[in-house]
Amino acid sequence: MPKLKTKSGAKKRFKFTANGKLKHGQAGKRHGMIKRSNEQIRELRGTTVMSASETQRVRRWMPYSA
């Protein structure tokens, strides 16, 4: 069987946790920070775990991981 191709955009943007969940960067912090509250900006720091339905879709893009 031939090797499966990995979506190169997905491998740059998502990482798997030890339990097989997907981590991704927070959306909504690229611009327009003046209109957002400081509390919202703090909550958008770091990474978050992706929802189960989205995880199923992204898993197909990364066939050999986890």
PDB file of N, CA, C and O in Angstrom:
ATOM      1  N   MET A   1       0.841  -1.196   0.000  1.00  0.00           N
ATOM      2  CA  MET A   1       0.000   0.000   0.000  1.00  0.00           C
ATOM      3  C   MET A   1       0.884   1.257   0.000  1.00  0.00           C
ATOM      4  O   MET A   1       1.930   1.283   0.648  1.00  0.00           O
ATOM      5  N   PRO A   2       0.462   2.284  -0.721  1.00  0.00           N
ATOM      6  CA  PRO A   2       1.235   3.527  -0.679  1.00  0.00           C
ATOM      7  C   PRO A   2       1.044   4.260   0.645  1.00  0.00           C
ATOM      8  O   PRO A   2       0.084   4.032   1.380  1.00  0.00           O
ATOM      9  N   LYS A   3       1.979   5.133   0.913  1.00  0.00           N
ATOM     10  CA  LYS A   3       1.872   5.930   2.140  1.00  0.00           C
ATOM     11  C   LYS A   3       0.737   6.943   2.003  1.00  0.00           C
ATOM     12  O   LYS A   3       0.412   7.380   0.899  1.00  0.00           O
ATOM     13  N   LEU A   4       0.139   7.309   3.135  1.00  0.00           N
ATOM     14  CA  LEU A   4      -0.913   8.323   3.143  1.00  0.00           C
ATOM     15  C   LEU A   4      -0.280   9.696   3.300  1.00  0.00           C
ATOM     16  O   LEU A   4       0.706   9.862   4.019  1.00  0.00           O
ATOM     17  N   LYS A   5      -0.854  10.667   2.627  1.00  0.00           N
ATOM     18  CA  LYS A   5      -0.343  12.036   2.731  1.00  0.00           C
ATOM     19  C   LYS A   5      -0.962  12.729   3.946  1.00  0.00           C
ATOM     20  O   LYS A   5      -2.150  12.567   4.225  1.00  0.00           O
ATOM     21  N   THR A   6      -0.154  13.494   4.656  1.00  0.00           N
ATOM     22  CA  THR A   6      -0.598  14.315   5.770  1.00  0.00           C
ATOM     23  C   THR A   6      -0.812  15.734   5.255  1.00  0.00           C
ATOM     24  O   THR A   6      -0.005  16.239   4.475  1.00  0.00           O
ATOM     25  N   LYS A   7      -1.891  16.377   5.686  1.00  0.00           N
ATOM     26  CA  LYS A   7      -2.100  17.781   5.326  1.00  0.00           C
ATOM     27  C   LYS A   7      -1.029  18.613   6.035  1.00  0.00           C
ATOM     28  O   LYS A   7      -0.973  18.641   7.264  1.00  0.00           O
ATOM     29  N   SER A   8      -0.190  19.284   5.263  1.00  0.00           N
ATOM     30  CA  SER A   8       0.928  19.981   5.886  1.00  0.00           C
ATOM     31  C   SER A   8       0.462  21.162   6.726  1.00  0.00           C
ATOM     32  O   SER A   8       1.139  21.533   7.685  1.00  0.00           O
ATOM     33  N   GLY A   9      -0.684  21.765   6.389  1.00  0.00           N
ATOM     34  CA  GLY A   9      -1.221  22.841   7.219  1.00  0.00           C
ATOM     35  C   GLY A   9      -1.661  22.327   8.568  1.00  0.00           C
ATOM     36  O   GLY A   9      -1.517  23.025   9.572  1.00  0.00           O
ATOM     37  N   ALA A  10      -2.199  21.108   8.615  1.00  0.00           N
ATOM     38  CA  ALA A  10      -2.676  20.534   9.872  1.00  0.00           C
ATOM     39  C   ALA A  10      -1.514  20.171  10.790  1.00  0.00           C
ATOM     40  O   ALA A  10      -1.588  20.383  12.000  1.00  0.00           O
ATOM     41  N   LYS A  11      -0.448  19.628  10.223  1.00  0.00           N
ATOM     42  CA  LYS A  11       0.653  19.215  11.093  1.00  0.00           C
ATOM     43  C   LYS A  11       1.359  20.405  11.718  1.00  0.00           C
ATOM     44  O   LYS A  11       2.014  20.261  12.750  1.00  0.00           O
ATOM     45  N   LYS A  12       1.236  21.595  11.103  1.00  0.00           N
ATOM     46  CA  LYS A  12       1.820  22.792  11.687  1.00  0.00           C
ATOM     47  C   LYS A  12       0.948  23.381  12.789  1.00  0.00           C
ATOM     48  O   LYS A  12       1.456  24.046  13.692  1.00  0.00           O
ATOM     49  N   ARG A  13      -0.357  23.144  12.724  1.00  0.00           N
ATOM     50  CA  ARG A  13      -1.289  23.852  13.599  1.00  0.00           C
ATOM     51  C   ARG A  13      -1.808  23.039  14.772  1.00  0.00           C
ATOM     52  O   ARG A  13      -2.290  23.622  15.743  1.00  0.00           O
ATOM     53  N   PHE A  14      -1.729  21.712  14.721  1.00  0.00           N
ATOM     54  CA  PHE A  14      -2.333  20.867  15.758  1.00  0.00           C
ATOM     55  C   PHE A  14      -1.307  19.911  16.340  1.00  0.00           C
ATOM     56  O   PHE A  14      -0.411  19.436  15.642  1.00  0.00           O
ATOM     57  N   LYS A  15      -1.451  19.635  17.639  1.00  0.00           N
ATOM     58  CA  LYS A  15      -0.604  18.644  18.309  1.00  0.00           C
ATOM     59  C   LYS A  15      -1.508  17.714  19.101  1.00  0.00           C
ATOM     60  O   LYS A  15      -2.542  18.141  19.613  1.00  0.00           O
ATOM     61  N   PHE A  16      -1.126  16.450  19.205  1.00  0.00           N
ATOM     62  CA  PHE A  16      -1.893  15.492  19.982  1.00  0.00           C
ATOM     63  C   PHE A  16      -1.399  15.456  21.417  1.00  0.00           C
ATOM     64  O   PHE A  16      -0.194  15.535  21.657  1.00  0.00           O
ATOM     65  N   THR A  17      -2.314  15.337  22.378  1.00  0.00           N
ATOM     66  CA  THR A  17      -1.943  15.133  23.767  1.00  0.00           C
ATOM     67  C   THR A  17      -1.656  13.650  23.976  1.00  0.00           C
ATOM     68  O   THR A  17      -1.850  12.844  23.066  1.00  0.00           O
ATOM     69  N   ALA A  18      -1.196  13.293  25.165  1.00  0.00           N
ATOM     70  CA  ALA A  18      -0.879  11.898  25.454  1.00  0.00           C
ATOM     71  C   ALA A  18      -2.123  11.015  25.400  1.00  0.00           C
ATOM     72  O   ALA A  18      -2.023   9.824  25.107  1.00  0.00           O
ATOM     73  N   ASN A  19      -3.292  11.588  25.681  1.00  0.00           N
ATOM     74  CA  ASN A  19      -4.530  10.807  25.667  1.00  0.00           C
ATOM     75  C   ASN A  19      -5.232  10.825  24.315  1.00  0.00           C
ATOM     76  O   ASN A  19      -6.342  10.308  24.185  1.00  0.00           O
ATOM     77  N   GLY A  20      -4.593  11.418  23.303  1.00  0.00           N
ATOM     78  CA  GLY A  20      -5.162  11.405  21.966  1.00  0.00           C
ATOM     79  C   GLY A  20      -6.070  12.572  21.644  1.00  0.00           C
ATOM     80  O   GLY A  20      -6.690  12.592  20.581  1.00  0.00           O
ATOM     81  N   LYS A  21      -6.165  13.549  22.540  1.00  0.00           N
ATOM     82  CA  LYS A  21      -6.950  14.736  22.231  1.00  0.00           C
ATOM     83  C   LYS A  21      -6.083  15.699  21.425  1.00  0.00           C
ATOM     84  O   LYS A  21      -4.861  15.553  21.373  1.00  0.00           O
ATOM     85  N   LEU A  22      -6.721  16.677  20.803  1.00  0.00           N
ATOM     86  CA  LEU A  22      -5.990  17.625  19.966  1.00  0.00           C
ATOM     87  C   LEU A  22      -5.879  18.975  20.636  1.00  0.00           C
ATOM     88  O   LEU A  22      -6.866  19.514  21.135  1.00  0.00           O
ATOM     89  N   LYS A  23      -4.671  19.522  20.648  1.00  0.00           N
ATOM     90  CA  LYS A  23      -4.447  20.881  21.128  1.00  0.00           C
ATOM     91  C   LYS A  23      -4.355  21.797  19.925  1.00  0.00           C
ATOM     92  O   LYS A  23      -3.846  21.408  18.874  1.00  0.00           O
ATOM     93  N   HIS A  24      -4.854  23.031  20.085  1.00  0.00           N
ATOM     94  CA  HIS A  24      -4.715  24.016  19.020  1.00  0.00           C
ATOM     95  C   HIS A  24      -4.634  25.398  19.650  1.00  0.00           C
ATOM     96  O   HIS A  24      -5.053  25.609  20.789  1.00  0.00           O
ATOM     97  N   GLY A  25      -4.088  26.329  18.889  1.00  0.00           N
ATOM     98  CA  GLY A  25      -3.966  27.690  19.374  1.00  0.00           C
ATOM     99  C   GLY A  25      -5.312  28.373  19.464  1.00  0.00           C
ATOM    100  O   GLY A  25      -6.240  28.033  18.729  1.00  0.00           O
ATOM    101  N   GLN A  26      -5.420  29.333  20.360  1.00  0.00           N
ATOM    102  CA  GLN A  26      -6.673  30.055  20.533  1.00  0.00           C
ATOM    103  C   GLN A  26      -6.913  30.985  19.348  1.00  0.00           C
ATOM    104  O   GLN A  26      -5.979  31.617  18.853  1.00  0.00           O
ATOM    105  N   ALA A  27      -8.142  31.067  18.900  1.00  0.00           N
ATOM    106  CA  ALA A  27      -8.518  31.987  17.831  1.00  0.00           C
ATOM    107  C   ALA A  27      -8.927  33.323  18.434  1.00  0.00           C
ATOM    108  O   ALA A  27      -9.323  33.393  19.598  1.00  0.00           O
ATOM    109  N   GLY A  28      -8.831  34.376  17.643  1.00  0.00           N
ATOM    110  CA  GLY A  28      -9.370  35.662  18.062  1.00  0.00           C
ATOM    111  C   GLY A  28      -8.396  36.598  18.748  1.00  0.00           C
ATOM    112  O   GLY A  28      -8.816  37.495  19.479  1.00  0.00           O
ATOM    113  N   LYS A  29      -7.077  36.405  18.525  1.00  0.00           N
ATOM    114  CA  LYS A  29      -6.113  37.310  19.157  1.00  0.00           C
ATOM    115  C   LYS A  29      -5.148  37.922  18.152  1.00  0.00           C
ATOM    116  O   LYS A  29      -4.045  38.320  18.527  1.00  0.00           O
ATOM    117  N   ARG A  30      -5.532  38.004  16.896  1.00  0.00           N
ATOM    118  CA  ARG A  30      -4.619  38.531  15.881  1.00  0.00           C
ATOM    119  C   ARG A  30      -4.683  40.056  15.807  1.00  0.00           C
ATOM    120  O   ARG A  30      -3.657  40.711  15.623  1.00  0.00           O
ATOM    121  N   HIS A  31      -5.859  40.612  15.946  1.00  0.00           N
ATOM    122  CA  HIS A  31      -5.995  42.064  15.848  1.00  0.00           C
ATOM    123  C   HIS A  31      -7.273  42.466  16.557  1.00  0.00           C
ATOM    124  O   HIS A  31      -8.069  41.614  16.954  1.00  0.00           O
ATOM    125  N   GLY A  32      -7.471  43.791  16.716  1.00  0.00           N
ATOM    126  CA  GLY A  32      -8.686  44.277  17.358  1.00  0.00           C
ATOM    127  C   GLY A  32      -8.703  44.092  18.863  1.00  0.00           C
ATOM    128  O   GLY A  32      -9.767  43.894  19.448  1.00  0.00           O
ATOM    129  N   MET A  33      -7.538  44.154  19.501  1.00  0.00           N
ATOM    130  CA  MET A  33      -7.482  43.930  20.942  1.00  0.00           C
ATOM    131  C   MET A  33      -8.094  45.085  21.735  1.00  0.00           C
ATOM    132  O   MET A  33      -8.490  44.897  22.886  1.00  0.00           O
ATOM    133  N   ILE A  34      -8.178  46.266  21.142  1.00  0.00           N
ATOM    134  CA  ILE A  34      -8.700  47.424  21.875  1.00  0.00           C
ATOM    135  C   ILE A  34     -10.167  47.206  22.243  1.00  0.00           C
ATOM    136  O   ILE A  34     -10.607  47.588  23.327  1.00  0.00           O
ATOM    137  N   LYS A  35     -10.916  46.591  21.332  1.00  0.00           N
ATOM    138  CA  LYS A  35     -12.342  46.399  21.610  1.00  0.00           C
ATOM    139  C   LYS A  35     -12.630  45.214  22.524  1.00  0.00           C
ATOM    140  O   LYS A  35     -13.760  45.067  22.989  1.00  0.00           O
ATOM    141  N   ARG A  36     -11.652  44.374  22.791  1.00  0.00           N
ATOM    142  CA  ARG A  36     -11.871  43.220  23.667  1.00  0.00           C
ATOM    143  C   ARG A  36     -11.542  43.609  25.114  1.00  0.00           C
ATOM    144  O   ARG A  36     -10.706  44.477  25.366  1.00  0.00           O
ATOM    145  N   SER A  37     -12.212  42.952  26.043  1.00  0.00           N
ATOM    146  CA  SER A  37     -11.935  43.237  27.450  1.00  0.00           C
ATOM    147  C   SER A  37     -10.631  42.551  27.853  1.00  0.00           C
ATOM    148  O   SER A  37     -10.202  41.591  27.212  1.00  0.00           O
ATOM    149  N   ASN A  38     -10.011  43.047  28.911  1.00  0.00           N
ATOM    150  CA  ASN A  38      -8.774  42.432  29.399  1.00  0.00           C
ATOM    151  C   ASN A  38      -9.023  41.005  29.843  1.00  0.00           C
ATOM    152  O   ASN A  38      -8.158  40.145  29.681  1.00  0.00           O
ATOM    153  N   GLU A  39     -10.198  40.742  30.402  1.00  0.00           N
ATOM    154  CA  GLU A  39     -10.535  39.379  30.825  1.00  0.00           C
ATOM    155  C   GLU A  39     -10.573  38.439  29.630  1.00  0.00           C
ATOM    156  O   GLU A  39     -10.075  37.316  29.704  1.00  0.00           O
ATOM    157  N   GLN A  40     -11.162  38.893  28.530  1.00  0.00           N
ATOM    158  CA  GLN A  40     -11.242  38.057  27.340  1.00  0.00           C
ATOM    159  C   GLN A  40      -9.857  37.794  26.763  1.00  0.00           C
ATOM    160  O   GLN A  40      -9.567  36.685  26.315  1.00  0.00           O
ATOM    161  N   ILE A  41      -9.007  38.811  26.772  1.00  0.00           N
ATOM    162  CA  ILE A  41      -7.646  38.653  26.251  1.00  0.00           C
ATOM    163  C   ILE A  41      -6.878  37.638  27.101  1.00  0.00           C
ATOM    164  O   ILE A  41      -6.146  36.809  26.561  1.00  0.00           O
ATOM    165  N   ARG A  42      -7.038  37.697  28.411  1.00  0.00           N
ATOM    166  CA  ARG A  42      -6.366  36.731  29.289  1.00  0.00           C
ATOM    167  C   ARG A  42      -6.848  35.310  29.015  1.00  0.00           C
ATOM    168  O   ARG A  42      -6.043  34.380  28.990  1.00  0.00           O
ATOM    169  N   GLU A  43      -8.138  35.136  28.812  1.00  0.00           N
ATOM    170  CA  GLU A  43      -8.690  33.799  28.592  1.00  0.00           C
ATOM    171  C   GLU A  43      -8.234  33.195  27.274  1.00  0.00           C
ATOM    172  O   GLU A  43      -8.242  31.974  27.117  1.00  0.00           O
ATOM    173  N   LEU A  44      -7.840  34.030  26.329  1.00  0.00           N
ATOM    174  CA  LEU A  44      -7.430  33.543  25.007  1.00  0.00           C
ATOM    175  C   LEU A  44      -5.946  33.212  24.923  1.00  0.00           C
ATOM    176  O   LEU A  44      -5.454  32.903  23.837  1.00  0.00           O
ATOM    177  N   ARG A  45      -5.212  33.267  26.047  1.00  0.00           N
ATOM    178  CA  ARG A  45      -3.798  32.919  26.030  1.00  0.00           C
ATOM    179  C   ARG A  45      -3.606  31.421  25.840  1.00  0.00           C
ATOM    180  O   ARG A  45      -4.482  30.621  26.170  1.00  0.00           O
ATOM    181  N   GLY A  46      -2.458  31.057  25.308  1.00  0.00           N
ATOM    182  CA  GLY A  46      -2.060  29.655  25.275  1.00  0.00           C
ATOM    183  C   GLY A  46      -2.861  28.820  24.294  1.00  0.00           C
ATOM    184  O   GLY A  46      -3.314  29.317  23.263  1.00  0.00           O
ATOM    185  N   THR A  47      -3.031  27.549  24.623  1.00  0.00           N
ATOM    186  CA  THR A  47      -3.721  26.607  23.752  1.00  0.00           C
ATOM    187  C   THR A  47      -4.963  26.081  24.443  1.00  0.00           C
ATOM    188  O   THR A  47      -5.160  26.286  25.640  1.00  0.00           O
ATOM    189  N   THR A  48      -5.799  25.397  23.669  1.00  0.00           N
ATOM    190  CA  THR A  48      -7.003  24.774  24.213  1.00  0.00           C
ATOM    191  C   THR A  48      -7.207  23.427  23.546  1.00  0.00           C
ATOM    192  O   THR A  48      -6.606  23.142  22.510  1.00  0.00           O
ATOM    193  N   VAL A  49      -8.054  22.600  24.140  1.00  0.00           N
ATOM    194  CA  VAL A  49      -8.329  21.273  23.592  1.00  0.00           C
ATOM    195  C   VAL A  49      -9.525  21.372  22.650  1.00  0.00           C
ATOM    196  O   VAL A  49     -10.530  22.007  22.967  1.00  0.00           O
ATOM    197  N   MET A  50      -9.401  20.741  21.499  1.00  0.00           N
ATOM    198  CA  MET A  50     -10.431  20.800  20.469  1.00  0.00           C
ATOM    199  C   MET A  50     -11.628  19.925  20.847  1.00  0.00           C
ATOM    200  O   MET A  50     -11.479  18.922  21.545  1.00  0.00           O
ATOM    201  N   SER A  51     -12.814  20.316  20.378  1.00  0.00           N
ATOM    202  CA  SER A  51     -14.024  19.541  20.655  1.00  0.00           C
ATOM    203  C   SER A  51     -13.956  18.189  19.945  1.00  0.00           C
ATOM    204  O   SER A  51     -13.189  18.009  19.000  1.00  0.00           O
ATOM    205  N   ALA A  52     -14.763  17.253  20.412  1.00  0.00           N
ATOM    206  CA  ALA A  52     -14.711  15.883  19.892  1.00  0.00           C
ATOM    207  C   ALA A  52     -15.104  15.822  18.420  1.00  0.00           C
ATOM    208  O   ALA A  52     -14.499  15.072  17.654  1.00  0.00           O
ATOM    209  N   SER A  53     -16.108  16.597  18.013  1.00  0.00           N
ATOM    210  CA  SER A  53     -16.556  16.535  16.625  1.00  0.00           C
ATOM    211  C   SER A  53     -15.501  17.105  15.679  1.00  0.00           C
ATOM    212  O   SER A  53     -15.293  16.577  14.586  1.00  0.00           O
ATOM    213  N   GLU A  54     -14.837  18.180  16.097  1.00  0.00           N
ATOM    214  CA  GLU A  54     -13.775  18.744  15.268  1.00  0.00           C
ATOM    215  C   GLU A  54     -12.562  17.819  15.232  1.00  0.00           C
ATOM    216  O   GLU A  54     -11.866  17.743  14.220  1.00  0.00           O
ATOM    217  N   THR A  55     -12.310  17.120  16.334  1.00  0.00           N
ATOM    218  CA  THR A  55     -11.164  16.215  16.401  1.00  0.00           C
ATOM    219  C   THR A  55     -11.286  15.109  15.364  1.00  0.00           C
ATOM    220  O   THR A  55     -10.288  14.735  14.748  1.00  0.00           O
ATOM    221  N   GLN A  56     -12.488  14.579  15.159  1.00  0.00           N
ATOM    222  CA  GLN A  56     -12.683  13.520  14.168  1.00  0.00           C
ATOM    223  C   GLN A  56     -12.279  13.989  12.779  1.00  0.00           C
ATOM    224  O   GLN A  56     -11.676  13.237  12.013  1.00  0.00           O
ATOM    225  N   ARG A  57     -12.614  15.235  12.458  1.00  0.00           N
ATOM    226  CA  ARG A  57     -12.302  15.773  11.136  1.00  0.00           C
ATOM    227  C   ARG A  57     -10.801  15.963  10.963  1.00  0.00           C
ATOM    228  O   ARG A  57     -10.252  15.622   9.915  1.00  0.00           O
ATOM    229  N   VAL A  58     -10.132  16.503  11.978  1.00  0.00           N
ATOM    230  CA  VAL A  58      -8.697  16.791  11.863  1.00  0.00           C
ATOM    231  C   VAL A  58      -7.882  15.504  11.871  1.00  0.00           C
ATOM    232  O   VAL A  58      -6.818  15.454  11.254  1.00  0.00           O
ATOM    233  N   ARG A  59      -8.352  14.461  12.553  1.00  0.00           N
ATOM    234  CA  ARG A  59      -7.648  13.177  12.577  1.00  0.00           C
ATOM    235  C   ARG A  59      -7.451  12.611  11.180  1.00  0.00           C
ATOM    236  O   ARG A  59      -6.426  11.990  10.898  1.00  0.00           O
ATOM    237  N   ARG A  60      -8.431  12.822  10.300  1.00  0.00           N
ATOM    238  CA  ARG A  60      -8.309  12.326   8.928  1.00  0.00           C
ATOM    239  C   ARG A  60      -7.189  13.019   8.175  1.00  0.00           C
ATOM    240  O   ARG A  60      -6.632  12.454   7.234  1.00  0.00           O
ATOM    241  N   TRP A  61      -6.853  14.234   8.578  1.00  0.00           N
ATOM    242  CA  TRP A  61      -5.782  14.970   7.911  1.00  0.00           C
ATOM    243  C   TRP A  61      -4.414  14.522   8.391  1.00  0.00           C
ATOM    244  O   TRP A  61      -3.415  14.781   7.720  1.00  0.00           O
ATOM    245  N   MET A  62      -4.344  13.846   9.556  1.00  0.00           N
ATOM    246  CA  MET A  62      -3.072  13.444  10.139  1.00  0.00           C
ATOM    247  C   MET A  62      -3.106  11.931  10.376  1.00  0.00           C
ATOM    248  O   MET A  62      -3.284  11.494  11.514  1.00  0.00           O
ATOM    249  N   PRO A  63      -2.939  11.131   9.333  1.00  0.00           N
ATOM    250  CA  PRO A  63      -3.245   9.699   9.429  1.00  0.00           C
ATOM    251  C   PRO A  63      -2.328   8.889  10.332  1.00  0.00           C
ATOM    252  O   PRO A  63      -2.762   7.869  10.868  1.00  0.00           O
ATOM    253  N   TYR A  64      -1.066   9.300  10.525  1.00  0.00           N
ATOM    254  CA  TYR A  64      -0.141   8.445  11.267  1.00  0.00           C
ATOM    255  C   TYR A  64       0.095   8.899  12.699  1.00  0.00           C
ATOM    256  O   TYR A  64       0.951   8.333  13.379  1.00  0.00           O
ATOM    257  N   SER A  65      -0.627   9.889  13.177  1.00  0.00           N
ATOM    258  CA  SER A  65      -0.367  10.367  14.524  1.00  0.00           C
ATOM    259  C   SER A  65      -1.483   9.929  15.458  1.00  0.00           C
ATOM    260  O   SER A  65      -2.662  10.132  15.171  1.00  0.00           O
ATOM    261  N   ALA A  66      -1.110   9.343  16.551  1.00  0.00           N
ATOM    262  CA  ALA A  66      -2.005   8.879  17.621  1.00  0.00           C
ATOM    263  C   ALA A  66      -3.020   7.881  17.191  1.00  0.00           C
ATOM    264  O   ALA A  66      -3.821   7.425  18.007  1.00  0.00           O
TER     265      ALA A  66
END
